[in-house]
Amino acid sequence: MRVIAGKAKSLRLKTVEGFGTRPTTDRIKETLFNMINTKLADCDFLDLFSGSGAIGIEALSRG
C-alpha cells in the first residue's frame, strides 16, 4: 500500500496484520480523490473509519 499523489507520493504505508482491516486500494483512492479534488482545498478532512489511515494520509499528502 502506498500514497499515490501529493508531497508524500510513492511513500509505502504499513498495514495492520490479519484480516481485521481491509486497506483501500490505490485504484479506489485515486477515483475518490478525483471526484472530490475541487472540494478539498482549505477544508477539514475526517477519516472516520480509518483502519489503516490511508485515506487520511492521502488527504494530508494532497494538502
N, CA, C and O atoms as CSV, one atom per row, in Angstrom:
chain,resi,resn,atom,element,x,y,z
A,1,MET,N,N,0.845,-1.161,0.000
A,1,MET,CA,C,0.000,0.000,0.000
A,1,MET,C,C,0.893,1.227,0.000
A,1,MET,O,O,1.945,1.235,0.640
A,2,ARG,N,N,0.474,2.275,-0.723
A,2,ARG,CA,C,1.297,3.468,-0.846
A,2,ARG,C,C,0.433,4.708,-1.017
A,2,ARG,O,O,-0.758,4.616,-1.314
A,3,VAL,N,N,1.051,5.870,-0.825
A,3,VAL,CA,C,0.404,7.146,-1.115
A,3,VAL,C,C,0.555,7.375,-2.610
A,3,VAL,O,O,1.646,7.199,-3.151
A,4,ILE,N,N,-0.526,7.768,-3.290
A,4,ILE,CA,C,-0.476,7.829,-4.748
A,4,ILE,C,C,-0.242,9.219,-5.319
A,4,ILE,O,O,0.076,9.335,-6.503
A,5,ALA,N,N,-0.388,10.289,-4.523
A,5,ALA,CA,C,-0.174,11.637,-5.058
A,5,ALA,C,C,0.189,12.602,-3.935
A,5,ALA,O,O,0.042,12.288,-2.754
A,6,GLY,N,N,0.662,13.773,-4.322
A,6,GLY,CA,C,0.971,14.816,-3.364
A,6,GLY,C,C,2.409,14.789,-2.902
A,6,GLY,O,O,3.276,14.201,-3.547
A,7,LYS,N,N,2.652,15.444,-1.761
A,7,LYS,CA,C,4.004,15.580,-1.215
A,7,LYS,C,C,4.638,14.244,-0.853
A,7,LYS,O,O,5.851,14.077,-0.978
A,8,ALA,N,N,3.831,13.302,-0.409
A,8,ALA,CA,C,4.344,12.000,0.041
A,8,ALA,C,C,4.160,10.913,-1.018
A,8,ALA,O,O,4.063,9.731,-0.687
A,9,LYS,N,N,4.112,11.312,-2.291
A,9,LYS,CA,C,3.873,10.361,-3.374
A,9,LYS,C,C,4.852,9.194,-3.322
A,9,LYS,O,O,6.051,9.391,-3.126
A,10,SER,N,N,4.348,7.998,-3.496
A,10,SER,CA,C,5.101,6.728,-3.504
A,10,SER,C,C,5.573,6.266,-2.129
A,10,SER,O,O,6.294,5.272,-2.034
A,11,LEU,N,N,5.187,6.960,-1.067
A,11,LEU,CA,C,5.542,6.530,0.286
A,11,LEU,C,C,4.805,5.241,0.615
A,11,LEU,O,O,3.582,5.175,0.492
A,12,ARG,N,N,5.530,4.230,1.028
A,12,ARG,CA,C,4.924,2.944,1.411
A,12,ARG,C,C,4.327,3.071,2.807
A,12,ARG,O,O,4.939,3.654,3.702
A,13,LEU,N,N,3.131,2.523,2.986
A,13,LEU,CA,C,2.451,2.534,4.282
A,13,LEU,C,C,2.382,1.120,4.834
A,13,LEU,O,O,2.143,0.164,4.097
A,14,LYS,N,N,2.594,0.999,6.129
A,14,LYS,CA,C,2.463,-0.307,6.772
A,14,LYS,C,C,0.995,-0.530,7.113
A,14,LYS,O,O,0.269,0.415,7.424
A,15,THR,N,N,0.574,-1.764,7.052
A,15,THR,CA,C,-0.812,-2.100,7.381
A,15,THR,C,C,-0.853,-3.005,8.604
A,15,THR,O,O,0.148,-3.610,8.991
A,16,VAL,N,N,-2.015,-3.079,9.188
A,16,VAL,CA,C,-2.237,-3.929,10.345
A,16,VAL,C,C,-2.253,-5.388,9.887
A,16,VAL,O,O,-2.856,-5.717,8.865
A,17,GLU,N,N,-1.600,-6.245,10.635
A,17,GLU,CA,C,-1.577,-7.677,10.311
A,17,GLU,C,C,-2.975,-8.271,10.444
A,17,GLU,O,O,-3.775,-7.805,11.255
A,18,GLY,N,N,-3.263,-9.276,9.667
A,18,GLY,CA,C,-4.526,-10.002,9.769
A,18,GLY,C,C,-5.598,-9.449,8.854
A,18,GLY,O,O,-5.338,-8.603,7.999
A,19,PHE,N,N,-6.816,-9.948,9.053
A,19,PHE,CA,C,-7.919,-9.584,8.185
A,19,PHE,C,C,-8.936,-8.680,8.881
A,19,PHE,O,O,-10.057,-8.531,8.394
A,20,GLY,N,N,-8.565,-8.074,10.013
A,20,GLY,CA,C,-9.470,-7.178,10.739
A,20,GLY,C,C,-9.732,-5.870,10.023
A,20,GLY,O,O,-10.787,-5.262,10.200
A,21,THR,N,N,-8.777,-5.430,9.213
A,21,THR,CA,C,-8.958,-4.225,8.402
A,21,THR,C,C,-8.685,-4.565,6.942
A,21,THR,O,O,-7.910,-5.469,6.629
A,22,ARG,N,N,-9.325,-3.835,6.076
A,22,ARG,CA,C,-9.116,-4.027,4.639
A,22,ARG,C,C,-8.667,-2.692,4.055
A,22,ARG,O,O,-9.496,-1.805,3.855
A,23,PRO,N,N,-7.396,-2.532,3.780
A,23,PRO,CA,C,-6.898,-1.253,3.257
A,23,PRO,C,C,-7.551,-0.893,1.924
A,23,PRO,O,O,-7.840,-1.760,1.100
A,24,THR,N,N,-7.772,0.390,1.737
A,24,THR,CA,C,-8.344,0.882,0.494
A,24,THR,C,C,-7.299,0.774,-0.615
A,24,THR,O,O,-6.156,1.197,-0.444
A,25,THR,N,N,-7.692,0.219,-1.728
A,25,THR,CA,C,-6.743,0.024,-2.826
A,25,THR,C,C,-6.394,1.362,-3.489
A,25,THR,O,O,-7.129,2.343,-3.371
A,26,ASP,N,N,-5.262,1.376,-4.184
A,26,ASP,CA,C,-4.819,2.582,-4.879
A,26,ASP,C,C,-5.849,3.064,-5.889
A,26,ASP,O,O,-6.077,4.266,-6.033
A,27,ARG,N,N,-6.455,2.140,-6.573
A,27,ARG,CA,C,-7.441,2.488,-7.602
A,27,ARG,C,C,-8.644,3.211,-6.999
A,27,ARG,O,O,-9.133,4.182,-7.576
A,28,ILE,N,N,-9.121,2.753,-5.857
A,28,ILE,CA,C,-10.271,3.385,-5.196
A,28,ILE,C,C,-9.885,4.751,-4.650
A,28,ILE,O,O,-10.655,5.705,-4.763
A,29,LYS,N,N,-8.681,4.853,-4.051
A,29,LYS,CA,C,-8.226,6.157,-3.546
A,29,LYS,C,C,-8.123,7.171,-4.676
A,29,LYS,O,O,-8.550,8.315,-4.522
A,30,GLU,N,N,-7.565,6.765,-5.804
A,30,GLU,CA,C,-7.417,7.670,-6.939
A,30,GLU,C,C,-8.786,8.138,-7.438
A,30,GLU,O,O,-8.975,9.325,-7.702
A,31,THR,N,N,-9.727,7.225,-7.568
A,31,THR,CA,C,-11.077,7.580,-8.008
A,31,THR,C,C,-11.753,8.521,-7.025
A,31,THR,O,O,-12.360,9.510,-7.435
A,32,LEU,N,N,-11.657,8.228,-5.737
A,32,LEU,CA,C,-12.263,9.071,-4.699
A,32,LEU,C,C,-11.725,10.493,-4.769
A,32,LEU,O,O,-12.498,11.451,-4.785
A,33,PHE,N,N,-10.410,10.634,-4.811
A,33,PHE,CA,C,-9.827,11.968,-4.808
A,33,PHE,C,C,-10.021,12.696,-6.131
A,33,PHE,O,O,-10.031,13.927,-6.143
A,34,ASN,N,N,-10.174,11.993,-7.234
A,34,ASN,CA,C,-10.515,12.646,-8.499
A,34,ASN,C,C,-11.925,13.232,-8.433
A,34,ASN,O,O,-12.193,14.278,-9.023
A,35,MET,N,N,-12.824,12.559,-7.715
A,35,MET,CA,C,-14.199,13.028,-7.593
A,35,MET,C,C,-14.311,14.241,-6.669
A,35,MET,O,O,-15.093,15.152,-6.945
A,36,ILE,N,N,-13.545,14.268,-5.579
A,36,ILE,CA,C,-13.687,15.347,-4.593
A,36,ILE,C,C,-12.539,16.350,-4.633
A,36,ILE,O,O,-12.424,17.189,-3.740
A,37,ASN,N,N,-11.697,16.275,-5.646
A,37,ASN,CA,C,-10.500,17.101,-5.742
A,37,ASN,C,C,-10.792,18.599,-5.632
A,37,ASN,O,O,-10.058,19.311,-4.946
A,38,THR,N,N,-11.825,19.088,-6.279
A,38,THR,CA,C,-12.122,20.522,-6.272
A,38,THR,C,C,-12.671,20.991,-4.934
A,38,THR,O,O,-12.657,22.188,-4.648
A,39,LYS,N,N,-13.151,20.076,-4.116
A,39,LYS,CA,C,-13.744,20.451,-2.828
A,39,LYS,C,C,-12.776,20.309,-1.656
A,39,LYS,O,O,-13.135,20.634,-0.524
A,40,LEU,N,N,-11.559,19.833,-1.903
A,40,LEU,CA,C,-10.603,19.587,-0.823
A,40,LEU,C,C,-9.818,20.815,-0.369
A,40,LEU,O,O,-9.324,20.839,0.758
A,41,ALA,N,N,-9.695,21.816,-1.204
A,41,ALA,CA,C,-8.873,22.978,-0.863
A,41,ALA,C,C,-9.423,23.694,0.367
A,41,ALA,O,O,-10.611,24.011,0.434
A,42,ASP,N,N,-8.543,23.946,1.342
A,42,ASP,CA,C,-8.889,24.681,2.569
A,42,ASP,C,C,-10.085,24.098,3.317
A,42,ASP,O,O,-10.977,24.836,3.735
A,43,CYS,N,N,-10.107,22.797,3.483
A,43,CYS,CA,C,-11.189,22.178,4.246
A,43,CYS,C,C,-10.605,21.188,5.253
A,43,CYS,O,O,-9.428,20.834,5.187
A,44,ASP,N,N,-11.435,20.757,6.170
A,44,ASP,CA,C,-11.050,19.723,7.131
A,44,ASP,C,C,-11.488,18.378,6.563
A,44,ASP,O,O,-12.578,18.251,6.007
A,45,PHE,N,N,-10.620,17.375,6.712
A,45,PHE,CA,C,-10.914,16.050,6.176
A,45,PHE,C,C,-10.908,15.075,7.340
A,45,PHE,O,O,-9.901,14.951,8.036
A,46,LEU,N,N,-12.008,14.387,7.560
A,46,LEU,CA,C,-12.143,13.461,8.677
A,46,LEU,C,C,-12.301,12.042,8.142
A,46,LEU,O,O,-13.262,11.734,7.438
A,47,ASP,N,N,-11.347,11.187,8.486
A,47,ASP,CA,C,-11.368,9.785,8.055
A,47,ASP,C,C,-11.948,8.973,9.213
A,47,ASP,O,O,-11.204,8.450,10.043
A,48,LEU,N,N,-13.272,8.869,9.267
A,48,LEU,CA,C,-13.956,8.241,10.401
A,48,LEU,C,C,-13.667,6.753,10.555
A,48,LEU,O,O,-13.531,6.266,11.678
A,49,PHE,N,N,-13.572,6.041,9.475
A,49,PHE,CA,C,-13.404,4.594,9.543
A,49,PHE,C,C,-11.993,4.211,9.136
A,49,PHE,O,O,-11.796,3.363,8.266
A,50,SER,N,N,-11.022,4.834,9.764
A,50,SER,CA,C,-9.626,4.667,9.340
A,50,SER,C,C,-8.983,3.436,9.949
A,50,SER,O,O,-8.369,3.506,11.013
A,51,GLY,N,N,-9.126,2.318,9.276
A,51,GLY,CA,C,-8.457,1.101,9.724
A,51,GLY,C,C,-6.957,1.234,9.619
A,51,GLY,O,O,-6.232,0.976,10.580
A,52,SER,N,N,-6.490,1.637,8.448
A,52,SER,CA,C,-5.052,1.823,8.240
A,52,SER,C,C,-4.681,3.301,8.199
A,52,SER,O,O,-3.504,3.639,8.323
A,53,GLY,N,N,-5.651,4.182,8.030
A,53,GLY,CA,C,-5.388,5.618,7.949
A,53,GLY,C,C,-4.957,6.074,6.572
A,53,GLY,O,O,-4.571,7.231,6.406
A,54,ALA,N,N,-5.010,5.204,5.581
A,54,ALA,CA,C,-4.506,5.506,4.249
A,54,ALA,C,C,-5.237,6.675,3.584
A,54,ALA,O,O,-4.611,7.483,2.898
A,55,ILE,N,N,-6.539,6.771,3.778
A,55,ILE,CA,C,-7.294,7.854,3.150
A,55,ILE,C,C,-6.919,9.191,3.784
A,55,ILE,O,O,-6.716,10.171,3.068
A,56,GLY,N,N,-6.822,9.248,5.095
A,56,GLY,CA,C,-6.407,10.462,5.786
A,56,GLY,C,C,-4.999,10.893,5.415
A,56,GLY,O,O,-4.742,12.081,5.218
A,57,ILE,N,N,-4.084,9.935,5.319
A,57,ILE,CA,C,-2.705,10.229,4.927
A,57,ILE,C,C,-2.664,10.733,3.495
A,57,ILE,O,O,-1.907,11.650,3.180
A,58,GLU,N,N,-3.460,10.150,2.640
A,58,GLU,CA,C,-3.558,10.610,1.249
A,58,GLU,C,C,-4.052,12.049,1.196
A,58,GLU,O,O,-3.512,12.863,0.448
A,59,ALA,N,N,-5.083,12.371,1.993
A,59,ALA,CA,C,-5.617,13.734,2.035
A,59,ALA,C,C,-4.551,14.709,2.532
A,59,ALA,O,O,-4.411,15.798,1.976
A,60,LEU,N,N,-3.800,14.341,3.564
A,60,LEU,CA,C,-2.720,15.201,4.061
A,60,LEU,C,C,-1.654,15.412,2.996
A,60,LEU,O,O,-1.151,16.524,2.834
A,61,SER,N,N,-1.313,14.381,2.286
A,61,SER,CA,C,-0.298,14.466,1.244
A,61,SER,C,C,-0.728,15.426,0.127
A,61,SER,O,O,0.095,16.138,-0.449
A,62,ARG,N,N,-2.010,15.430,-0.159
A,62,ARG,CA,C,-2.518,16.295,-1.227
A,62,ARG,C,C,-2.766,17.709,-0.771
A,62,ARG,O,O,-3.092,18.569,-1.589
A,63,GLY,N,N,-2.619,17.980,0.528
A,63,GLY,CA,C,-2.779,19.335,1.039
A,63,GLY,C,C,-4.193,19.644,1.397
A,63,GLY,O,O,-4.488,20.752,1.844
